[in-house]
Amino acid sequence: MSAAAMPNDPTVLGRLEQLHGDLRQHADFDVGFPGATDLPDMSPLIRFERLLLNNVGHPFAAGGAYRLHTKHLEHEVVGFVADLFDAPLDNRHGYVSAGGTESTLWALWQARRQLPAATVVCSAAAHYSVAKAAELLRMRLQVIPTDRRGELRYDLLEAAVARQRRSRRGTGVIVVASVGTTMTEAVDDVARIGAALDAAGVGPGLRWIHADAALAGIPLALCDPATRPAFTLADGAHSIAVSGHKFLATPFPCGVVVALADRHTGRGDISYTAAPDSTITGSRSGHAPLWLWYLLRYWGLSGLRARAEAARTLATYAEQQLHDLGWPAWRASPLAFTVVFPRPPQSLLDRWPLATDDQGNAHIVCMPGKNRELVDRFVADLARSLALDNDPLPGAMAS
């Protein structure tokens, strides 16, 4: 860009106008990936956009040489999430990350510091970041099959860990539980994982269970514990992570990771920043905690719960509309936002970007902010695509 290309340059403004128009058009077909769109009025935060906010160093450290930060708000955000996930008041740690991948990497890094020779175990439906984090940390990874809905096979977990203990006794096991898999929103039950580790002879000091709850964590935590799977720190998890841009509707990727403080180890004070170093990145966004803090204050527990229930109601409606069309559809549980169905014709996928898998499935995710009009347009487009492509209706999918 030349020095003459200022913000009021017609070329610059034209490019921005075109980009905004393209993005708005894509937003009209955005139902295939998880991201809430019911963003409230954020004008009170506009004044902060001209400030560089850098939450460098330990999120709970009051001191530090750099003063333009929002770590006091970050502390509150972590506390709010920690409360949801039953973290003990005197035994909690965490921070606002750049997203789920960083949160998983941090959790496995902490787990490895406790159990340096441990093997990482996850399901075949785990997020791709688990394998990436294990590779970056040079940790062994073992993948366990799932059932047909995407939930971890606990019997196979127990058998695999028992075999591992016979050959690598005393090295420990790190399990990543998928609390809402990317394709079906299936939930691995942390209490059942703990029972499988008990049965395999893995004691409390030789295990770390991380709950990757990027999408489903907060909505599930708002449910009655008697009606949802067990996945919180009270259920046996040692760390848990959620995304901010999925259910909480930040307009940029971010996340929150929470862990038991007595299982966390930092790197001590850094003289340059005059603060302890306990996160993956040194400099971290100070805007992400600010937005999360504002959204959590704006919605409150009752507002978050109402948004989750509205999303589930919409998912029930979408599932029924697909059934009425004759197109098989299902959800992993009545609590899921995700509706799974056979991969539709390519003519539909050209207009509606949908995630698909190797088993021939696709899905839509009925996030807060989506509505019946969007679902109706999708179903009507599917009907037209089937008619034009002369595709036969698939047989009923397994439940």
C-alpha positions as CSV (number, residue, x, y, z in Angstrom):
1,M,0.0,0.0,0.0
2,S,1.4,3.4,-1.0
3,A,1.8,6.2,1.5
4,A,-0.9,8.1,-0.3
5,A,-3.5,5.4,0.5
6,M,-5.1,7.0,3.5
7,P,-8.3,5.8,5.2
8,N,-10.4,8.3,3.2
9,D,-8.9,7.1,-0.1
10,P,-11.8,5.9,-2.3
11,T,-9.8,2.7,-3.2
12,V,-9.4,1.8,0.5
13,L,-13.0,2.6,1.3
14,G,-14.2,0.7,-1.8
15,R,-12.2,-2.4,-0.8
16,L,-13.7,-2.3,2.7
17,E,-17.2,-1.8,1.3
18,Q,-16.8,-4.8,-1.0
19,L,-15.4,-6.9,1.9
20,H,-18.2,-6.0,4.2
21,G,-20.8,-6.8,1.5
22,D,-19.2,-10.2,0.8
23,L,-19.1,-11.1,4.5
24,R,-22.7,-10.0,5.1
25,Q,-23.8,-12.2,2.2
26,H,-21.9,-15.2,3.6
27,A,-23.5,-14.5,7.0
28,D,-26.9,-15.1,5.4
29,F,-25.9,-18.8,4.9
30,D,-24.0,-19.3,8.1
31,V,-25.6,-22.3,9.9
32,G,-22.9,-25.0,9.4
33,F,-20.4,-23.9,12.1
34,P,-20.9,-23.0,15.8
35,G,-20.9,-19.2,16.4
36,A,-23.6,-17.2,18.2
37,T,-24.7,-14.1,16.3
38,D,-27.0,-12.4,18.9
39,L,-24.4,-9.8,19.8
40,P,-25.9,-7.1,22.0
41,D,-25.2,-3.4,21.8
42,M,-21.4,-3.1,22.3
43,S,-21.2,0.7,21.9
44,P,-19.9,1.2,25.5
45,L,-16.7,-0.6,24.5
46,I,-16.0,1.5,21.4
47,R,-13.8,3.9,23.3
48,F,-11.4,1.1,24.2
49,E,-10.7,0.2,20.6
50,R,-8.1,3.0,20.3
51,L,-6.1,1.6,23.3
52,L,-3.5,-1.1,23.2
53,L,-4.6,-3.5,25.9
54,N,-1.9,-6.1,26.7
55,N,-2.6,-8.7,29.5
56,V,1.1,-9.7,29.6
57,G,2.1,-12.2,32.3
58,H,0.2,-14.1,35.0
59,P,-3.6,-13.2,34.8
60,F,-3.9,-13.1,38.6
61,A,-0.8,-11.1,39.3
62,A,-1.7,-7.6,40.6
63,G,1.7,-6.1,39.8
64,G,3.7,-5.9,36.7
65,A,5.5,-3.1,34.8
66,Y,2.9,-2.7,32.1
67,R,-0.3,-0.9,33.2
68,L,-2.5,-0.9,30.1
69,H,-4.2,-4.1,30.8
70,T,-7.6,-5.6,31.8
71,K,-6.3,-8.4,34.1
72,H,-8.6,-7.4,36.9
73,L,-11.6,-8.1,34.5
74,E,-9.9,-11.3,33.3
75,H,-9.8,-12.4,36.9
76,E,-13.5,-11.9,37.1
77,V,-14.2,-13.7,33.8
78,V,-12.2,-16.7,35.0
79,G,-14.0,-16.6,38.3
80,F,-17.4,-16.6,36.6
81,V,-16.5,-19.6,34.4
82,A,-14.8,-21.4,37.3
83,D,-18.0,-21.0,39.3
84,L,-20.0,-22.6,36.5
85,F,-17.6,-25.5,36.4
86,D,-17.6,-26.2,40.2
87,A,-13.9,-25.1,40.7
88,P,-13.1,-24.9,44.5
89,L,-12.9,-21.3,45.6
90,D,-9.4,-21.9,47.2
91,N,-8.1,-24.1,44.3
92,R,-8.6,-22.5,40.9
93,H,-6.5,-21.0,38.2
94,G,-7.0,-20.0,34.5
95,Y,-6.8,-17.3,32.0
96,V,-8.4,-15.9,28.8
97,S,-6.7,-17.6,25.8
98,A,-6.8,-17.0,22.1
99,G,-9.1,-19.9,21.6
100,G,-9.7,-23.6,22.2
101,T,-6.4,-24.8,20.6
102,E,-4.3,-22.6,22.9
103,S,-6.4,-23.8,25.9
104,T,-5.8,-27.5,25.0
105,L,-2.1,-26.9,24.5
106,W,-1.9,-25.1,27.8
107,A,-3.8,-27.9,29.6
108,L,-1.6,-30.6,28.1
109,W,1.6,-28.6,28.9
110,Q,0.5,-28.4,32.6
111,A,-0.4,-32.1,32.6
112,R,3.0,-33.0,31.2
113,R,4.7,-31.0,33.9
114,Q,2.9,-33.1,36.4
115,L,3.2,-36.4,34.5
116,P,6.2,-36.1,32.2
117,A,6.1,-39.6,30.7
118,A,2.3,-39.9,30.4
119,T,0.4,-40.8,27.3
120,V,-2.4,-38.5,26.0
121,V,-5.6,-40.4,25.2
122,C,-8.6,-39.0,23.3
123,S,-11.5,-40.3,21.3
124,A,-11.5,-40.5,17.5
125,A,-14.0,-37.6,17.5
126,A,-11.8,-35.3,19.5
127,H,-10.9,-31.9,18.0
128,Y,-7.9,-31.9,15.7
129,S,-6.1,-29.5,18.1
130,V,-5.5,-32.4,20.5
131,A,-3.3,-34.3,18.1
132,K,-1.5,-31.0,17.2
133,A,-0.9,-30.2,20.8
134,A,0.5,-33.7,21.5
135,E,2.8,-33.3,18.5
136,L,4.0,-29.9,19.6
137,L,4.7,-31.2,23.1
138,R,6.2,-34.5,21.8
139,M,3.7,-36.6,23.8
140,R,2.5,-40.0,22.9
141,L,-1.1,-40.0,21.6
142,Q,-3.6,-42.9,21.7
143,V,-6.9,-42.6,20.0
144,I,-9.9,-44.6,21.3
145,P,-13.0,-45.4,19.0
146,T,-16.4,-43.9,19.7
147,D,-19.9,-45.2,19.5
148,R,-22.1,-44.3,16.5
149,R,-23.0,-40.9,17.9
150,G,-19.5,-39.9,18.6
151,E,-19.1,-40.6,22.4
152,L,-16.0,-42.2,23.7
153,R,-16.1,-46.0,24.2
154,Y,-15.4,-46.3,28.0
155,D,-14.9,-50.0,27.8
156,L,-12.2,-49.6,25.1
157,L,-10.6,-46.8,27.1
158,E,-10.4,-49.0,30.2
159,A,-8.9,-51.9,28.1
160,A,-6.4,-49.6,26.4
161,V,-5.2,-48.0,29.6
162,A,-4.9,-51.3,31.3
163,R,-2.7,-52.6,28.5
164,Q,-0.6,-49.5,28.7
165,R,-0.1,-49.9,32.5
166,R,1.2,-53.4,32.0
167,S,3.9,-52.1,29.7
168,R,4.5,-48.6,31.1
169,R,3.5,-48.8,34.8
170,G,3.8,-45.6,36.8
171,T,3.9,-43.2,33.8
172,G,0.4,-41.9,34.1
173,V,-2.5,-41.1,31.7
174,I,-3.8,-37.8,30.4
175,V,-7.3,-38.0,28.9
176,V,-8.9,-35.3,26.8
177,A,-12.7,-35.6,27.1
178,S,-14.7,-34.1,24.3
179,V,-17.6,-32.2,25.8
180,G,-19.4,-31.6,22.6
181,T,-17.6,-33.1,19.6
182,T,-17.2,-31.0,16.5
183,M,-19.4,-33.1,14.3
184,T,-22.2,-34.4,16.5
185,E,-21.9,-32.6,19.8
186,A,-21.6,-35.9,21.6
187,V,-20.3,-35.6,25.2
188,D,-17.7,-37.7,26.9
189,D,-18.8,-38.2,30.5
190,V,-15.8,-37.3,32.8
191,A,-17.2,-39.4,35.7
192,R,-17.3,-42.5,33.5
193,I,-13.8,-41.7,32.3
194,G,-12.7,-41.6,35.9
195,A,-14.4,-44.9,36.6
196,A,-12.6,-46.5,33.6
197,L,-9.3,-45.2,34.9
198,D,-10.1,-46.6,38.4
199,A,-10.9,-50.0,36.9
200,A,-7.6,-49.9,34.9
201,G,-5.6,-49.2,38.1
202,V,-4.7,-45.6,37.4
203,G,-4.7,-43.8,40.8
204,P,-5.6,-40.1,41.4
205,G,-1.9,-39.0,41.3
206,L,-1.3,-40.6,37.9
207,R,-4.1,-39.0,35.9
208,W,-5.1,-35.7,34.4
209,I,-8.5,-35.3,32.7
210,H,-9.0,-32.2,30.5
211,A,-12.5,-31.4,29.3
212,D,-12.5,-29.7,25.9
213,A,-15.9,-28.0,26.3
214,A,-15.5,-25.3,23.6
215,L,-19.1,-25.2,22.5
216,A,-21.2,-27.2,25.0
217,G,-19.5,-26.4,28.3
218,I,-21.4,-23.3,29.3
219,P,-24.8,-24.4,28.0
220,L,-24.5,-27.7,29.8
221,A,-23.3,-26.1,33.0
222,L,-26.5,-24.1,33.1
223,C,-28.5,-27.3,33.2
224,D,-29.6,-29.3,36.2
225,P,-26.6,-31.6,37.0
226,A,-29.1,-34.4,37.3
227,T,-30.1,-34.1,33.7
228,R,-26.7,-33.6,32.0
229,P,-23.5,-35.6,31.6
230,A,-20.8,-35.2,34.3
231,F,-17.9,-33.0,33.0
232,T,-17.0,-30.4,35.6
233,L,-14.1,-30.1,38.0
234,A,-16.4,-31.5,40.7
235,D,-17.0,-34.6,38.4
236,G,-13.3,-35.3,38.2
237,A,-11.8,-33.0,35.5
238,H,-8.5,-31.3,36.4
239,S,-8.9,-28.6,33.6
240,I,-11.7,-27.4,31.3
241,A,-11.8,-25.0,28.4
242,V,-14.6,-23.1,26.6
243,S,-14.6,-20.8,23.5
244,G,-15.8,-17.2,23.8
245,H,-16.8,-16.9,20.1
246,K,-19.1,-19.8,20.1
247,F,-21.8,-19.6,22.8
248,L,-20.8,-16.2,24.2
249,A,-20.8,-14.4,20.8
250,T,-17.6,-12.5,20.9
251,P,-16.9,-11.3,17.3
252,F,-13.4,-12.7,17.4
253,P,-11.9,-16.0,18.5
254,C,-11.0,-16.3,22.2
255,G,-11.4,-18.8,25.0
256,V,-11.2,-19.4,28.7
257,V,-9.3,-22.2,30.4
258,V,-9.8,-23.1,34.1
259,A,-7.8,-25.6,36.1
260,L,-7.2,-26.7,39.7
261,A,-4.5,-24.4,41.0
262,D,-2.7,-27.2,42.9
263,R,-2.1,-29.0,39.6
264,H,-0.7,-25.8,38.0
265,T,3.0,-24.8,37.8
266,G,4.2,-21.5,36.4
267,R,7.7,-20.3,35.4
268,G,8.3,-17.6,38.0
269,D,8.8,-13.9,37.7
270,I,10.2,-12.4,34.4
271,S,12.3,-9.4,35.1
272,Y,11.3,-7.6,31.8
273,T,7.6,-7.6,32.7
274,A,8.0,-7.8,36.5
275,A,5.2,-10.5,36.5
276,P,5.1,-14.3,36.7
277,D,4.9,-16.2,33.4
278,S,2.2,-18.8,33.4
279,T,0.5,-18.7,30.0
280,I,1.4,-20.0,26.5
281,T,1.8,-16.6,24.9
282,G,3.6,-13.7,26.6
283,S,1.5,-10.8,25.3
284,R,-2.2,-11.6,25.4
285,S,-5.2,-9.7,24.2
286,G,-6.7,-7.3,26.8
287,H,-9.7,-6.7,24.7
288,A,-10.9,-10.3,24.8
289,P,-11.4,-10.3,28.6
290,L,-13.0,-6.9,28.3
291,W,-15.6,-8.1,25.8
292,L,-16.2,-11.4,27.7
293,W,-16.6,-9.5,31.0
294,Y,-19.2,-7.1,29.3
295,L,-21.1,-10.0,27.7
296,L,-21.3,-12.0,30.9
297,R,-22.5,-8.9,32.8
298,Y,-25.0,-8.1,30.0
299,W,-26.6,-11.6,29.9
300,G,-26.2,-12.8,33.4
301,L,-27.0,-16.4,34.3
302,S,-30.7,-16.1,33.5
303,G,-29.9,-14.6,30.1
304,L,-27.4,-17.2,29.2
305,R,-29.8,-19.9,30.3
306,A,-32.6,-18.4,28.1
307,R,-30.3,-18.3,25.1
308,A,-29.3,-21.9,25.5
309,E,-33.0,-23.0,25.8
310,A,-33.9,-21.0,22.7
311,A,-31.1,-22.6,20.8
312,R,-32.3,-26.1,21.8
313,T,-35.8,-25.2,20.8
314,L,-34.6,-24.2,17.4
315,A,-32.6,-27.4,17.0
316,T,-35.7,-29.4,17.8
317,Y,-37.6,-27.4,15.2
318,A,-34.8,-28.0,12.6
319,E,-34.7,-31.7,13.3
320,Q,-38.5,-32.0,12.8
321,Q,-38.4,-29.9,9.6
322,L,-35.9,-32.2,8.1
323,H,-37.9,-35.3,9.2
324,D,-41.0,-33.7,7.6
325,L,-39.0,-33.4,4.3
326,G,-38.1,-37.1,4.5
327,W,-34.5,-36.4,5.2
328,P,-33.1,-38.3,8.2
329,A,-31.8,-36.1,11.0
330,W,-30.8,-36.7,14.7
331,R,-29.1,-35.1,17.7
332,A,-26.7,-36.6,20.1
333,S,-29.0,-35.6,23.0
334,P,-31.9,-33.3,23.6
335,L,-29.4,-30.8,25.0
336,A,-27.5,-30.5,21.8
337,F,-27.6,-27.5,19.4
338,T,-26.3,-29.7,16.5
339,V,-28.5,-31.5,14.1
340,V,-26.8,-34.2,12.1
341,F,-28.0,-35.6,8.7
342,P,-26.7,-37.3,5.6
343,R,-24.4,-35.2,3.4
344,P,-26.7,-33.2,1.0
345,P,-26.1,-32.7,-2.7
346,Q,-23.1,-30.6,-3.7
347,S,-25.4,-28.0,-5.3
348,L,-26.6,-27.2,-1.7
349,L,-23.1,-27.2,-0.3
350,D,-22.1,-24.7,-2.9
351,R,-24.5,-22.2,-1.3
352,W,-24.5,-23.4,2.3
353,P,-21.0,-24.2,3.7
354,L,-21.5,-27.2,5.9
355,A,-19.0,-29.3,7.9
356,T,-18.9,-32.9,6.7
357,D,-17.1,-36.1,7.8
358,D,-15.8,-39.3,6.4
359,Q,-18.9,-41.2,7.3
360,G,-21.0,-39.1,4.9
361,N,-22.6,-36.9,7.6
362,A,-23.2,-33.1,7.6
363,H,-24.7,-30.9,10.2
364,I,-26.2,-27.5,11.1
365,V,-25.6,-25.8,14.5
366,C,-28.6,-23.9,15.9
367,M,-26.7,-21.2,17.8
368,P,-28.2,-18.2,19.7
369,G,-29.0,-15.6,17.1
370,K,-30.1,-18.1,14.4
371,N,-33.9,-18.3,13.8
372,R,-36.6,-20.3,12.1
373,E,-36.5,-18.2,9.0
374,L,-32.9,-19.3,8.5
375,V,-33.8,-22.9,9.1
376,D,-36.8,-22.7,6.7
377,R,-34.6,-21.3,4.0
378,F,-32.1,-24.1,4.5
379,V,-34.7,-26.8,4.4
380,A,-36.4,-25.3,1.3
381,D,-33.1,-25.1,-0.5
382,L,-32.4,-28.7,0.4
383,A,-35.7,-29.7,-1.0
384,R,-35.0,-27.8,-4.3
385,S,-31.5,-29.4,-4.5
386,L,-32.9,-32.9,-4.0
387,A,-35.5,-32.3,-6.7
388,L,-32.9,-30.9,-9.2
389,D,-30.3,-33.5,-8.5
390,N,-33.0,-36.3,-8.5
391,D,-31.3,-37.7,-5.4
392,P,-33.1,-40.5,-3.6
393,L,-33.8,-40.0,0.1
394,P,-31.3,-41.9,2.2
395,G,-32.3,-44.7,4.6
396,A,-32.9,-43.9,8.3
397,M,-29.7,-43.1,10.1
398,A,-28.8,-45.1,13.2
399,S,-29.7,-43.5,16.5
